[in-house]
Amino acid sequence: VQKINVSLTQDNYSLLIGQNIFNQFREEIDNLNLYKNLVIIIDENVAKFHMSKIRQFFSSLGKKINYYFLKPSEAIKSYRGLNNIYSFMLEKGYGRDTLVIAIGGGVTGDLVGFAAATFMRGVQLVHVPTTLLAAVDSSIGGKTGINFQKKKNMIGSFYQPKTVVMDIDFFKTLPKREITSGIGEVIKYGFLADSDFFDFLKKNINQIYSFEPNIIEKIVVTSAGIKTSVVSSDEKEFGARKILNLGHTFAHGLESEFNFKIKHGEAVIAGCISALFLSAELGLLNRDYLEEYLSLPLKIKLPNRFKNFNINNVIEIMKHDKKNRDGKIKFVLPVSIGNILIDIEAEKNVIASSIKKMIESISY
Ligand SMILES: NC(=O)c1ccc[n+]([C@@H]2O[C@H](COP(=O)([O-])OP(=O)(O)OC[C@H]3O[C@@H](n4cnc5c(N)ncnc54)[C@H](O)[C@@H]3O)[C@@H](O)[C@H]2O)c1
């Protein structure tokens, strides 16, 4: 098992990463002296494949244990989803001395995290991310929340878990598109750190699909390490944390234009490709590097629908992104690996031509 220490102003905890590491999890629960009144909230699809392992593990651990199953979708990241969890916990007689364990992808983590942050002004929380995306991204950094009036992640809080247990064994049962979705964020990290990791990804990224445990473990450890160090330097997203949005301005526009029928990570891959073209068009990224940098995201196949959409609509949506100021679209753009600029503006025609080049270059 590998441990990454997350050290924040008020919280200090570890990410545990490895294959079949539930036993280390037991040690961690003992070491941290966590409450033994457990509410275990599990994504239904995870339960379908992994419930016997989960039940076996927790049955010998808690004083009081109740399981709550979630049918994950963006719709459940809602006031109603939250209400159901609060009601369940009250009905079962839980108080402040509760440990809530969220086992699932980002939807589960965001919703359950916010429930734990707010139930009786906050109870203990542990994340067990079961998607690649949740492991490398959503379970790190403490953002929790729900959607509101069709707007994503409108209501929420920063709430840190006591520990995060990333057992990569869960990823074996992920559908292929969910793996691609996680790969989108991994590719983004490929540009944020150093050329060793970039080269490693270029060589090995497709082996995630065939579940090579050592490759996956290295990729998760490095990605989680990058996110952790960025988050530690800027807990509440005042500045430095913005580099994590590489590819995301385009991605949010694409997701909206496709009515969220594409996966977030697929959109991030297309977004990273567009960002590389834009950076080159603006003269920030040296054209000599462009092809080399593109070669990583271009390794991943995207659905056919990326061939055909309305570029102007995407740009209009991007203008209304909640991260913008004064109606100007702000981009995060790479100059080189590890050297990322934030808050870069561009003319509409240049943005459009970058998107067009992305459409022409991706593999389907
Ligand atoms: N808090 C943050 O910082 C942050 C960051 C990025 C994304 N997010 C949020 O994360 C959410 C997306 O997360 P996600 O991509 O993990 O989606 P998800 O939670 O919906 O999971 C994707 C699908 O995979 C299934 N699944 C999960 N684990 C499985 C397993 N081991 N085997 C088989 N199937 C499994 C789920 O049931 C679901 O159908 C979005 O709501 C997004 O807003 C939050």
PDBQT file of the ligand as one rigid body, heavy atoms in Angstrom, charges set to zero:
ROOT
HETATM    1  N1  LIG A 401     -15.682  16.923  -5.759  1.00  0.00    +0.000 N 
HETATM    2  C1  LIG A 401     -14.876  17.106  -6.762  1.00  0.00    +0.000 C 
HETATM    3  O1  LIG A 401     -13.791  17.707  -6.633  1.00  0.00    +0.000 OA
HETATM    4  C2  LIG A 401     -15.238  16.557  -8.106  1.00  0.00    +0.000 A 
HETATM    5  C3  LIG A 401     -14.277  16.509  -9.123  1.00  0.00    +0.000 A 
HETATM    6  C4  LIG A 401     -14.631  15.923 -10.338  1.00  0.00    +0.000 A 
HETATM    7  C5  LIG A 401     -15.903  15.427 -10.526  1.00  0.00    +0.000 A 
HETATM    8  N2  LIG A 401     -16.817  15.510  -9.514  1.00  0.00    +0.000 N 
HETATM    9  C6  LIG A 401     -18.176  14.956  -9.680  1.00  0.00    +0.000 C 
HETATM   10  O2  LIG A 401     -18.044  13.553  -9.857  1.00  0.00    +0.000 OA
HETATM   11  C7  LIG A 401     -19.173  13.076 -10.581  1.00  0.00    +0.000 C 
HETATM   12  C8  LIG A 401     -18.695  12.088 -11.613  1.00  0.00    +0.000 C 
HETATM   13  O3  LIG A 401     -18.053  11.023 -10.971  1.00  0.00    +0.000 OA
HETATM   14  P1  LIG A 401     -17.883   9.589 -11.664  1.00  0.00    +0.000 P 
HETATM   15  O4  LIG A 401     -17.375   9.776 -13.024  1.00  0.00    +0.000 OA
HETATM   16  O5  LIG A 401     -17.156   8.738 -10.737  1.00  0.00    +0.000 OA
HETATM   17  O6  LIG A 401     -19.399   9.147 -11.880  1.00  0.00    +0.000 OA
HETATM   18  P2  LIG A 401     -20.407   8.194 -11.072  1.00  0.00    +0.000 P 
HETATM   19  O7  LIG A 401     -20.253   8.323  -9.631  1.00  0.00    +0.000 OA
HETATM   20  O8  LIG A 401     -21.745   8.471 -11.664  1.00  0.00    +0.000 OA
HETATM   21  O9  LIG A 401     -19.947   6.727 -11.521  1.00  0.00    +0.000 OA
HETATM   22  C9  LIG A 401     -19.996   6.380 -12.894  1.00  0.00    +0.000 C 
HETATM   23  C10 LIG A 401     -20.741   5.073 -13.141  1.00  0.00    +0.000 C 
HETATM   24  O10 LIG A 401     -19.913   3.985 -12.733  1.00  0.00    +0.000 OA
HETATM   25  C11 LIG A 401     -20.624   3.118 -11.841  1.00  0.00    +0.000 C 
HETATM   26  N3  LIG A 401     -19.611   2.532 -10.963  1.00  0.00    +0.000 N 
HETATM   27  C12 LIG A 401     -18.920   3.135  -9.972  1.00  0.00    +0.000 A 
HETATM   28  N4  LIG A 401     -17.968   2.324  -9.486  1.00  0.00    +0.000 NA
HETATM   29  C13 LIG A 401     -18.070   1.164 -10.181  1.00  0.00    +0.000 A 
HETATM   30  C14 LIG A 401     -17.332  -0.055 -10.148  1.00  0.00    +0.000 A 
HETATM   31  N5  LIG A 401     -16.268  -0.226  -9.348  1.00  0.00    +0.000 N 
HETATM   32  N6  LIG A 401     -17.711  -1.040 -10.994  1.00  0.00    +0.000 NA
HETATM   33  C15 LIG A 401     -18.745  -0.854 -11.850  1.00  0.00    +0.000 A 
HETATM   34  N7  LIG A 401     -19.455   0.276 -11.945  1.00  0.00    +0.000 NA
HETATM   35  C16 LIG A 401     -19.113   1.290 -11.121  1.00  0.00    +0.000 A 
HETATM   36  C17 LIG A 401     -21.633   4.024 -11.205  1.00  0.00    +0.000 C 
HETATM   37  O11 LIG A 401     -22.732   3.295 -10.701  1.00  0.00    +0.000 OA
HETATM   38  C18 LIG A 401     -22.023   4.930 -12.346  1.00  0.00    +0.000 C 
HETATM   39  O12 LIG A 401     -22.975   4.308 -13.173  1.00  0.00    +0.000 OA
HETATM   40  C19 LIG A 401     -19.863  14.294 -11.149  1.00  0.00    +0.000 C 
HETATM   41  O13 LIG A 401     -21.050  14.529 -10.435  1.00  0.00    +0.000 OA
HETATM   42  C20 LIG A 401     -18.886  15.433 -10.914  1.00  0.00    +0.000 C 
HETATM   43  O14 LIG A 401     -19.520  16.674 -10.679  1.00  0.00    +0.000 OA
HETATM   44  C21 LIG A 401     -16.507  16.064  -8.326  1.00  0.00    +0.000 A 
ENDROOT
TORSDOF 0
